[in-house]
């Protein structure tokens, strides 16, 4: 059995063998069983163990391993919000008075969302509402993290 053969290896060899298994992924894939796809900027390779990208994420992806895909949205109202769609976290909203309203497309359930702010102390909100055909709901477990 596989478990019997593992017990015959010294710990150092076992750890090395497990690491080598992860490094056998095809180009563009990472993870213990090569189940995750890399999404690095410029088609650069990702680190085979954790998927991190020294080049940053390709447009439309974010996260420590570029594992989260940015979803599409429609800006509601007449605002021109190029700063919101340029995929650059350092671009800022210069209009501090006008609220921003977005509609996700397609409508999908969210487990979490990311909003990047320069000065969290002056942020009034965010106020997140889930609108459904039959009822309205308010997102009530909002948590702010710094990172």
C-alpha positions as CSV (number, residue, x, y, z in Angstrom):
1,X,0.0,0.0,0.0
2,X,1.0,3.6,-0.5
3,X,0.9,4.4,3.2
4,X,3.3,1.5,4.0
5,X,5.8,2.8,1.5
6,X,5.7,6.3,3.0
7,X,6.5,4.9,6.5
8,X,9.8,3.5,5.1
9,X,11.2,6.9,4.1
10,X,13.0,9.2,6.5
11,X,11.1,12.5,7.2
12,X,13.5,14.6,5.1
13,X,13.0,12.4,2.0
14,X,9.3,12.4,2.5
15,X,9.1,16.2,2.6
16,X,11.4,16.5,-0.4
17,X,9.3,14.0,-2.3
18,X,6.0,15.9,-1.5
19,X,7.6,19.2,-2.6
20,X,8.8,17.6,-5.9
21,X,5.3,16.4,-6.6
22,X,4.0,20.0,-6.5
23,X,6.8,21.2,-8.8
24,X,5.8,18.7,-11.5
25,X,2.9,20.9,-12.7
26,X,2.7,21.9,-16.3
27,X,3.4,25.5,-17.2
28,X,0.5,27.7,-16.1
29,X,-0.7,25.4,-13.2
30,X,0.2,25.1,-9.5
31,X,-0.9,23.5,-6.3
32,X,-0.5,20.1,-4.6
33,X,-2.1,18.3,-7.5
34,X,-1.7,21.0,-10.1
35,X,-5.4,21.9,-9.8
36,X,-5.1,25.7,-9.9
37,X,-4.4,27.8,-13.0
38,X,-1.9,30.7,-12.9
39,X,-3.1,34.2,-13.7
40,X,0.1,36.2,-13.7
41,X,0.6,39.5,-15.7
42,X,2.3,39.1,-19.0
43,X,1.9,35.4,-19.0
44,X,4.7,35.2,-16.4
45,X,5.1,31.9,-14.6
46,X,3.7,31.6,-11.1
47,X,5.4,30.1,-8.1
48,X,4.4,26.4,-8.3
49,X,3.9,25.9,-4.6
50,X,1.4,28.8,-3.8
51,X,0.6,30.4,-7.1
52,X,2.0,33.8,-6.3
53,X,3.2,36.1,-9.1
54,X,6.3,38.3,-9.0
55,X,4.8,40.2,-12.0
56,X,1.4,40.8,-10.3
57,X,-1.9,39.6,-11.6
58,X,-3.2,39.7,-15.2
59,X,-6.0,42.1,-15.8
60,X,-9.3,40.9,-14.3
61,X,-7.7,38.8,-11.5
62,X,-6.6,39.6,-8.0
63,X,-5.6,38.0,-4.7
64,X,-2.3,36.7,-3.2
65,X,-2.2,34.0,-5.9
66,X,-4.3,35.9,-8.5
67,X,-7.0,33.3,-7.7
68,X,-10.0,35.6,-7.6
69,X,-11.7,36.9,-10.8
70,X,-13.0,40.4,-11.0
71,X,-16.7,40.3,-11.9
72,X,-18.3,42.6,-14.3
73,X,-20.6,45.5,-13.3
74,X,-22.6,48.3,-14.7
75,X,-22.2,51.8,-13.3
76,X,-25.6,53.2,-12.6
77,X,-26.3,56.9,-13.2
78,X,-24.5,59.4,-15.4
79,X,-21.1,59.2,-13.7
80,X,-18.0,58.6,-15.7
81,X,-16.0,56.3,-13.6
82,X,-12.8,55.4,-15.5
83,X,-10.9,55.2,-12.2
84,X,-13.2,52.3,-11.2
85,X,-12.5,50.1,-14.2
86,X,-8.8,50.7,-14.9
87,X,-7.6,47.7,-12.8
88,X,-5.3,49.9,-10.9
89,X,-5.7,50.0,-7.1
90,X,-3.7,53.3,-6.9
91,X,-6.2,55.3,-9.1
92,X,-8.5,57.3,-6.9
93,X,-12.0,58.8,-7.0
94,X,-11.5,62.6,-6.9
95,X,-15.2,63.2,-6.3
96,X,-15.7,62.8,-2.6
97,X,-19.4,63.9,-2.6
98,X,-21.1,61.8,-5.2
99,X,-22.1,58.2,-4.2
100,X,-21.2,55.4,-6.6
101,X,-23.9,52.9,-7.5
102,X,-23.1,49.6,-9.2
103,X,-25.1,46.7,-10.5
104,X,-23.3,43.3,-10.9
105,X,-23.7,41.6,-14.2
106,X,-24.8,38.9,-14.3
107,X,-26.5,39.0,-10.9
108,X,-24.6,36.5,-8.7
109,X,-24.4,35.7,-5.0
110,X,-21.3,37.2,-3.4
111,X,-19.3,35.5,-0.6
112,X,-17.2,38.6,-0.2
113,X,-16.2,41.7,-2.0
114,X,-13.1,43.9,-2.1
115,X,-13.0,47.7,-2.0
116,X,-9.6,49.4,-1.9
117,X,-9.5,52.7,-0.1
118,X,-6.6,55.0,0.7
119,X,-8.1,56.6,3.8
120,X,-10.5,54.1,5.5
121,X,-11.3,56.6,8.2
122,X,-13.2,58.9,5.9
123,X,-15.1,56.2,4.1
124,X,-18.8,56.4,4.9
125,X,-20.0,52.9,4.3
126,X,-20.0,51.0,2.2
127,X,-23.7,50.4,2.2
128,X,-24.4,47.1,0.3
129,X,-27.9,46.1,-0.6
130,X,-28.9,42.9,-2.2
131,X,-32.0,43.4,-4.4
132,X,-34.1,40.5,-5.4
133,X,-37.4,40.3,-7.3
134,X,-39.4,39.3,-4.3
135,X,-37.5,41.0,-1.4
136,X,-34.7,43.3,-0.5
137,X,-31.9,42.4,1.9
138,X,-29.1,44.4,3.5
139,X,-25.6,43.0,3.9
140,X,-25.2,43.0,7.6
141,X,-21.9,41.3,8.4
142,X,-19.5,43.8,6.9
143,X,-15.9,43.5,8.1
144,X,-13.0,45.8,7.3
145,X,-9.5,44.5,7.0
146,X,-6.2,46.3,6.3
147,X,-3.8,44.7,4.0
